Amino acid sequence: MKIDKSTVLHIAHLARLEVKEEELNQMQEDLEKITDFMDLLNKVDTTGVEPLIFMTEEINVLREDNAVESITQKDALKNAAHKDSDYFRIPKVKG
């Protein structure tokens, strides 16, 4: 596919790239190579090939998530320097 310089400049503008004049020809050639490769991929016969959803057939086996109470709220607040009712109090975080 033939790409002209105005198309390269338009794509660069959309991508918010500054293209120097000496880089313009190389960028034009690179984009033509990319579109030629995409055209080649479009010509590949994929009849009978199922779409690929995952790269591997591996299955992630996770354990069951069971909630277990390990420490009571009262025990957790025992060591708190500052607390308010059932909550920890901390200095304000400014960002």
Residue pairs with C-beta under 8 A, 6 or more apart in sequence:
1 32
1 35
1 36
1 39
2 32
3 28
3 31
3 32
3 35
4 28
5 24
5 28
7 31
8 19
8 24
8 27
8 28
8 31
9 19
9 24
11 31
12 18
12 19
12 27
19 27
73 86
77 83
77 86
77 88
80 88
80 89
82 88
82 89
82 90
83 89
